[in-house]
Amino acid sequence: MRLARGRVGPNLNWQLIVPIISGTLLAVGLGMLVCAAQALVGGDGATMAFAGPAAVVIPLAAVGVASARRLPSMPLRARDGFLAVTLAWLAAAVVGGVPFLLHGTFERPLDALFESMSGFTTTGATLIRVIEGEPDAILLWRSLSQWIGGVGIVVLVVAIAPATGLATQRVFYAETSGVTAERLTPRIAETAKIIWGLYLVVTTTAVLAFLLVGMGLFDAVNHGFTTVATGGFSTRTASLAAFNSIGVEIVALVFMVISGVNFAFYWRALRGNGIWPQAAEVRAYVLILLGGTAVVTASLVVSEEPGSFAQTLHDAGFTVTSIITSGGFITTDFDQWNDFARGFLLLLMFVGGCAGSTAGGLKVIRVLLLAKSAGQEVQRQLRPKAVQVLRTRGRIYTEELRRGVLGFFAIYMTVTAVGTMAMLATGLDMISAFSSVAATLNVVGLGLGEIGATDNFEAISGPGRAILTVTMLAGRLEVFTVLVLLTPAFWRPNVA
Amino acid sequence: MHHTAPVRVIIIGLGEVGRHVARTLSAEHHDVTIIDADPKRVEAAQGELDALVMTGNGASPKVLRELGAGKADLLCAVTQSDEVNVIAALAANQLGAGQTVARVRDSEYFGDDDAFARDAMGIDFVVNPERATADDLAESILVPGAVHVEHFVDGVVSVAEVILTNRSPLLGKSIGERRIVRPSFVFGLIRDGRAVAAEPGHRPKVGDHLLVASAREDIAPVVAHLAGYAQRVRDLVIFGGGRVGLPLAKRLEREKGLHVTLMERDGDRAREVAEQLTRTTVLHEEGVSKEVLLAHGVDRAGAFVACAGDDRANLLAALHARQLGAGLSLAVVSREEFTPLVDALGIDAAFSPRLVTAEAILRAVRGPNVHGMYLLSGGAEVVEVQTAMGCRGAGQTVEDANANAATHIAAIVRGGRVIVPRGSERLAGGDRLVVFNTRSGAAGLRKVFSAAA
């Protein structure tokens, strides 16, 4: 057709992008409705802050979702997938920030966006100084946003609205990258349902466990949401330390460890077949948790940290788990620890949990493959003709995947470096700047220095908050999805 | 004189294996019908074989019925196509053929699971020539000093072929004078490609191959003593990651203290092979020049195996390896016309997938009293026979039995124990014998060791 000539901009498939964004917003709207109900029951005056936006978003989103059914099933290209997912997350964060503004938690829209983005991306960085000062509905909204973002908003959309058919694959893969995405069933929507089903089961169990160790119902539900999502938002300013209960800390520890593993692994284990492809990663994950705890404990013992050995071991174990799984809860002010321990924790932030879990970071499997690739590269100097196969037990990785992992690492490091320089430019000191990027890109939410364990992110300036909002989103979507949108090629027409 | 009734054999496929089996069986006066889809091959074979040679699709039930597959005692499907072979064997089995043998090269079909082929599909033997060759190669690498090792009588007796080097303590002595470390019997000698029975007075020379039998647990020290060195192979270089190279590497990379390096010329195949091997160093190497082999440490390797797809390349590579100083230089040589080159080039031993296949197929036709067999390049063979109760051989001394059957008894197994066959030893019914035949043919054996009809 002649019409196509002379067009500028990419030939995007809005007919499928719109329903996906709508589906996401529908989920956000329904979440707000829950919070509105909570506010109504609690009588804390935040009802309209939630009911208002929900009343606008839900009908609009419903129309958008419904529009999908009437359209012919067109193929969604990779580009549409990237854009759909990024826009879906952005939309969720923007809409999710509105209640904070309406209620008056924040005055600046950027702060509301930061808090909301920190929620959906399960980072757990907050700008609220006194959390206990906020109404329950706001606290529930923070927890709920983390829970919705936990295993992925788009996975949720695919699970509940599979109408988009073939197109959903692209979206699914854009949200979870190369080494992560996998099918458990022939139909992607079934896979999404299984993952969300397991997520629901684990969350319910976590809530019950918190109740069992003596938490109140409201605290248990909130912490259940944020623990399984490995988000880190708490209902208390002092985080889990406020409960001063070893039982609570152990429940949080156990569920953080559980959630740092891909839920698909549990499905396979339950079905009793084919867990080997993931077993290598899970094994490495457990070893890193144990090894990390041992190293930090040893360092604390050597530097004669006060407290009994059992206390030190517990603090080290909890902090290491919280950092690796990007859980972001704290029981002790680790910013007071010696520099070795602090540096080591920074390193662990980049490792993260297992691919496809709610955790952030590079992901254990990538770290494993990077280490193997590095070893093979050394070997290759000795035997240039040797054919090297990247493998873990039960799985062989193609050379394309190897390239993908190496490229991912390069980009991850570049983003870290550029982000750190940008944060330094906003006037932060070296440690705070680097750790703020590490904390947000790896969606941990805990930093060092001015944004240390017991501090919030108020020390960050306005432009800094904007930068970190972007790194949070980039970290959650594993960089590539967001980064391709910034390339000129993406916006050129007729690029498949 | 009684002769066992001729066996009716149908062979499908006129490849090298088909021709070899047909030739061997028709020489033993069996009724052989051989069928191939290619008229040119059929025409070429008609003058060459004493058998009924026909054109047709051997996998077609109609053709099989016309050939009388229902009355055949044995059907061997040995075409180039695995699928055709399997279908032919299945069809023949349905029509009521006695035994069915199928050559299946792709291990995807049955792998190591022969039981499935036999029980679920009714194929009596699945022969994988390359895998069997790889097994043979592995044996000769694991028993240092021997170029072939074969096990008989349920694995109780081992027969090894040993090449004499100038290290051997046997040089300058006669076979009768050798110091015996473990109960063992040197029964045969191959010189210049010709196999003869070993006499106590023989004085072996460098380059001779000795055939020795002993109990299985003794074979490694016996061979080490004859060959004059007991060095285990620690480094193995395999040239060619094909259907022989891959199973060989798979089998040997599991051995402790043995490092396997595999060279493959094709890049894609090299990767495919590397993906299936975990401890082997796989190299993508296009050349087989001396420099290349030297670069990969062939000079220090305990053993070198050339098993690429091409006989010439194999011979050349094995020759290079020999000259560079590899401990043991082995080659897979498929075509018979190259076999004489093996000795001339000083290559330690050649392995032929064709011979291995023929061996397996012929085992099926030898009948219940003849078990294992082992074909040597010169046409001689080592077979396993059971002395039937009341046969002519029972009660005779080893010396007499040897004279009557024109064979040489290499080992006797009685009640699970291995007995060295001295001339005066008397045979009993039920003994299981390992017998050396300098020329192929089982007629003499049947005459002496089968129960009188």
Boltz contact constraints between the chains, C-beta under 6 A:
constraints:
  - contact:
      token1: [A, 385]
      token2: [B, 283]
      max_distance: 6.0
  - contact:
      token1: [A, 385]
      token2: [B, 284]
      max_distance: 6.0
  - contact:
      token1: [A, 385]
      token2: [B, 285]
      max_distance: 6.0
  - contact:
      token1: [A, 386]
      token2: [B, 281]
      max_distance: 6.0
  - contact:
      token1: [A, 386]
      token2: [B, 283]
      max_distance: 6.0
  - contact:
      token1: [A, 387]
      token2: [B, 270]
      max_distance: 6.0
  - contact:
      token1: [A, 387]
      token2: [B, 271]
      max_distance: 6.0
  - contact:
      token1: [A, 387]
      token2: [B, 274]
      max_distance: 6.0
  - contact:
      token1: [A, 387]
      token2: [B, 282]
      max_distance: 6.0
  - contact:
      token1: [A, 387]
      token2: [B, 284]
      max_distance: 6.0
  - contact:
      token1: [A, 389]
      token2: [B, 274]
      max_distance: 6.0
  - contact:
      token1: [A, 389]
      token2: [B, 275]
      max_distance: 6.0
  - contact:
      token1: [A, 396]
      token2: [B, 275]
      max_distance: 6.0
